Structures are given as C-alpha cells and as structure tokens.
C-alpha cells in the first residue's frame, strides 16, 4: 500500500527559544523569564543613555539609543526575552494627538473628547511615517540580540490608550474616558475602532521588522465592568489578534487585561491569545486552576518584592514557580518594575527561579 505524502512527511520542528516554547504550550522544568519595564529607571546605565538622548520621546524615537536601552538588561541579567523600548502612547501621537512628557509628572496629551475630535485624527493606515523609527529599532535588535533571546513587540490596548487620549494624562479612575463612553457610546466606540485598526497596523509592522511575539497592554482594563469589558477590552483584543494571525500565521500574542479579576477566566479562549499575563491582584494558585487550564500564563510577582528583597522575595518567587509548574508559564512581574527597585534583587529573583 502506498503511503500518502502526509503520512511520510517529517514533523515540523517546534520552536527552540524558551519563551516561544512556553507560548506554544510546553511545560518546562524552569520557566523562561523577563520583566515588564526591564529597561528602565532602576538601572544606572539606562539613566545615562536617557541623559544622552535629552528627553524621553527623543530616546524612543532614536533607534540606536532605544536599541541600546533594550539590550542593557539582557547584558546585565540574561533574560530570555527583550521587549522593544517604546511607549504605549506613541500610537496616539501617530494618529495626530500631541504628546509630551512633563518631568516628574508623566505623559501629557491633547484631548479627544467628542466625535469631532475623533474625526480629526489621521486614518489608521497613516501611522507608519511617525512610527518608522520604532520599526528601525526592531531591525537593529534582530541583528544584535543573542540567538536564544526572543524579541517582543507591543502596543497599548485601545481602551488604555483611549483613557489617556480623552483625559490628556493618566488618571486614577479613567473618569474622562468613562464619561465620554457614557455620554456618547457610539462616538467613543469610533475612537476604540480607530485605535484597534491602528494597533493592527502598528503591530503588524513590528512583526515585519522582526518581533517574534507581540503583547497587548490593557493597563486599565480593570475599570471596565460587564458589557463595557466585553465591548472595550475583550472584543478589541480579539479583533487585533485575529487580524495579526491572519496576516502572520503562527505569531504568538500575549494579552494583559490588568486587574481583570474573574474576567481573566476564559480570556484566552475568547480572544485567541496564546498567553494571558496576570497582575499580582490574583494569586498564582487561583490562576493555575482557573486561567492556566487554557494555556500559557505569564506573571505574577508583585513589583514591591524587588524593592524589599530579602527572604520574602525568594519565597514568593519560588511559590509562584511552584504554583504554575504543571503548565506553560513565563515568569514575570504583575506590573512593571519600579524605579526604586534594587538591581541586585533582580539577580536574587533569577537565582530563585533558575537555581
């Protein structure tokens, strides 16, 4: 009996990089690790490079310097992944909002609070001219990264970016975005739709430039409840992920609906995400039972442990590794490392994971 081509074709090799293996669903004895904001103000070398750039936006838009700060934590710690150095609000700037950073106060933007302001923004397909330096940073990194290190691109989720665009700055309760949404749901939805389309363009271009994984940061997803969570967090993520996988078959996507609570459950299935990143408001034990059952999870050490150090850091790191040991896991923090973290505590965390 003659065998078919399908019967005799050799199996395709799986990914070899540890991050990609986790995202493909492999359980590993030692989880791969990287940190949100791993290139940042807790490192003296970052501060020196930022001083050379002159200001934060110049650092983001100067590919050689942005690549340098992306590489710095790799040299110091040997993480399993590098994440592009940029900012989630660059896409708002590329759409036509003014963006600047007030020293010691964070980002400031011109505001978008009604349909007319949304209509005045650029089309999603026109973001690439402004964002071209970001793609060049990725191309540099594809040449400079160690061969076993995964390159991660990212964008802010539409809801989170919209909260800054409507308020002109970060707010504790995302009140201006909620007010726009409640006052004119259709008009606010048009902003979300534009940001969704722009995110697809932006992330697709990052993949073309060398990103092997992309992550969608929905830092303020936790303030959305009920149908609002479905409409403005879950559905945009699903749309972005489906479009990216249609354009780039096999590309892994990490979704981070921060402080989603019970809505973490089923989020991977509902959106098509290959991994759900978890904040530290949920326990690793709970997440292993309720979220990891659907595939890879990422997280979720509280950033404060890298400030405090000591036995608490070691025991909590080991507890998280153990909680997620029966499924695919990427070790990370529950949010970004803070500027007051002790760089030596990162070494201690890595020893607890790998040792």
C-alpha positions, 0 to 999 in steps of 0.5 A: 500500500502506498503511503500518502505524502502526509503520512511520510512527511517529517514533523515540523520542528517546534520552536527552540527559544524558551519563551516561544516554547512556553507560548506554544504550550510546553511545560518546562522544568524552569520557566523562561523569564523577563520583566515588564519595564526591564529597561528602565529607571532602576538601572544606572546605565539606562539613566545615562543613555536617557541623559544622552538622548535629552528627553524621553520621546527623543530616546524612543524615537532614536533607534540606536539609543532605544536599541541600546536601552533594550539590550542593557538588561539582557547584558546585565541579567540574561533574560530570555526575552527583550521587549522593544523600548517604546511607549504605549502612547506613541500610537496616539501621537501617530494618529495626530494627538500631541504628546509630551512628557512633563518631568516628574509628572508623566505623559501629557496629551491633547484631548479627544473628547467628542466625535469631532475630535475623533474625526480629526485624527489621521486614518489608521493606515497613516501611522507608519511615517511617525512610527518608522523609527520604532520599526528601525529599532526592531531591525537593529535588535534582530541583528544584535540580540543573542540567538536564544533571546526572543524579541517582543513587540507591543502596543497599548490596548485601545481602551488604555490608550483611549483613557489617556487620549480623552483625559490628556494624562493618566488618571486614577479612575479613567473618569474622562474616558468613562464619561465620554463612553457614557455620554456618547457610546457610539462616538467613543466606540469610533475612537476604540475602532480607530485605535484597534485598526491602528494597533493592527497596523502598528503591530503588524509592522513590528512583526515585519521588522522582526518581533517574534511575539507581540503583547497587548497592554490593557493597563486599565482594563480593570475599570471596565465592568460587564458589557463595557469589558466585553465591548472595550477590552475583550472584543478589541483584543480579539479583533487585533489578534485575529487580524495579526494571525491572519496576516502572520500565521503562527505569531504568538500574542500575549494579552494583559487585561490588568486587574481583570479579576474573574474576567481573566477566566476564559480570556484566552479562549475568547480572544485567541491569545496564546498567553494571558499575563496576570497582575499580582491582584490574583494569586498564582494558585487561583490562576493555575486552576482557573486561567492556566487550564487554557494555556500559557500564563505569564506573571505574577510577582508583585513589583514591591518584592524587588524593592524589599528583597530579602527572604520574602522575595525568594519565597514568593518567587519560588511559590509562584514557580511552584504554583504554575509548574504543571503548565506553560508559564513565563515568569514575570512581574504583575506590573512593571518594575519600579524605579526604586527597585534594587538591581541586585534583587533582580539577580536574587529573583533569577537565582530563585527561579533558575537555581 
